[in-house]
Amino acid sequence: MAKKLGPPIFLGVFTILAILFLTGAGTDDKEILRETFKFEAIYYDSGHVEVSYFDKSDKTNSVVMEILGMNESFHKTFYNSEFIEIIPFPNAPKYGWAIHPVVLEIEHADFGHIQLKTEIHPLGDPVPPVIYGRL
């Protein structure tokens, strides 16, 4: 007896389209955001994290930065297109930096509401990717 291939094929195509949509493949939108915003979070052995943000367009109205996964989440608001923030972080996390994502909620004059997310990485390690999203 022949098996019905319709549902598995549909599910496979749907999954691929969902991944492309969520990662922003096929659109210039994410590339424009990559070119406009620079964002990084570096851990230094001296016990702190340095988060840097730069908007090349200089049209940022506000940025709310949050570091998640801490006993008490770090939360701070900035009102300019560039900043460097030093946050005390005495020890590298036992289970890796992925449990402490750094998230920026940006209000931008041209792009509207944007969200950037990255992981903290130790100085000298490869820079993790930044996830760009428009809400």
ABEGO torsion letter per residue (X at the ends): XBBBAAAAAAAAAAAAAAAAAAAGBGBAAAAAAAAABBBBBBBBAAGBBBBBBBBAAGABABBBBBBBGBABBBBBBBABABBBBBBBBABBBAAEAAABBBBBBBBBAAAEBBBBBBBBBBBGBBBBBBBBBBX
